[in-house]
């Protein structure tokens, strides 16, 4: 059997992508090209339900319509620059749209579900000192087509349904707010993902958190907190100078009350930086009284120039014990894909294109 080939249509740097359009927008495209709205709905089904890779596959569309579509549009703008498969069955893809501005997406199969992690920006402007993505600088926001296209690409290579999606790849999702929201609506309305299976991870942009609470989208929101102390978080995350701990945690609590959704506080544990007993106690005080979970993430080592190191398993367990002793709901992220540089920004940092400005060392 011949191997499956992703995106067999003609790739172009200038032809607009059909992916990223809603059914209503595809109906309008069909009408503009002299067809009925019904043809637009058929086109949406081929794109989002059947994940078609070429116009030739769309056999219930008139041949003349398919020919015109191929002349004026491409299905997806994405090309694969690199594809790595880990020993624990994680797939990481480095993709671009022909301009060598690479970004990453990851397929994460579990026993009970298949999840994926997608990017919303090329690079990131937030400057977090522990993050490999920020070392490459910032290029631009991803389009809706590029965001949704990552999911469809990962679904194409997955033998199982990809049911969960996390916006936790490269970039700060809430800085690309409009494209993020439209992408989530397409993932729900067109592809059929549950909003409750969509997670947005943010460094804590307070105005956008408040705006998202008004969207009436029952998604899951996660805050990259990483310390309950401003003096520590200031050094890890420059965004804390603008929206300090109490303010951003307050915005998260308001989001929870507005949506009724449990919130997550992500906590990257870095040896001798934020893994101390006093920070565990203060973190427990900070989050109590709100339906939430603290997700502990032992530092996935990459040399960002700050000398950060991974804490010992004993130190991680002590931090977790302190939180659980205060009746905080705690989970610990299982590290996967380390042999393929699966942490955000690592693979892009090793690429010889745009993000090849500095070579990353990964242990």
Secondary structure, DSSP 8 states (H G I E B T S, - for coil): -----S--S---SSSEESTT--HHHHHHHHHHTT--HHHHHHHHIIIIIS--SSGGG-TTS-HHHHHHHHHHEES---EEEEEEE-TTSEEEEEEESSSS--EEEEEEE-SS-EEEEE-SEEE-SS--TT-SGGGG-EEEE--HHHHHHHHHHHHHH-SS---EEEE-SSS-GGGGHHHHHHHHHHIIIII---GGGEEEEES--HHHHHHHHTS----EEEEE---SSHHHHHHH-GGGGTS-HHHHHHHHHHHHHHH---EEEEEEEBTTTT-SHHHHHHHHHHHTTSSEEEEEEE---B--SS---B--HHHHHHHHHHHHHTT--EEE-----GGGT-STTHHHHT-SSGGGSS---B-
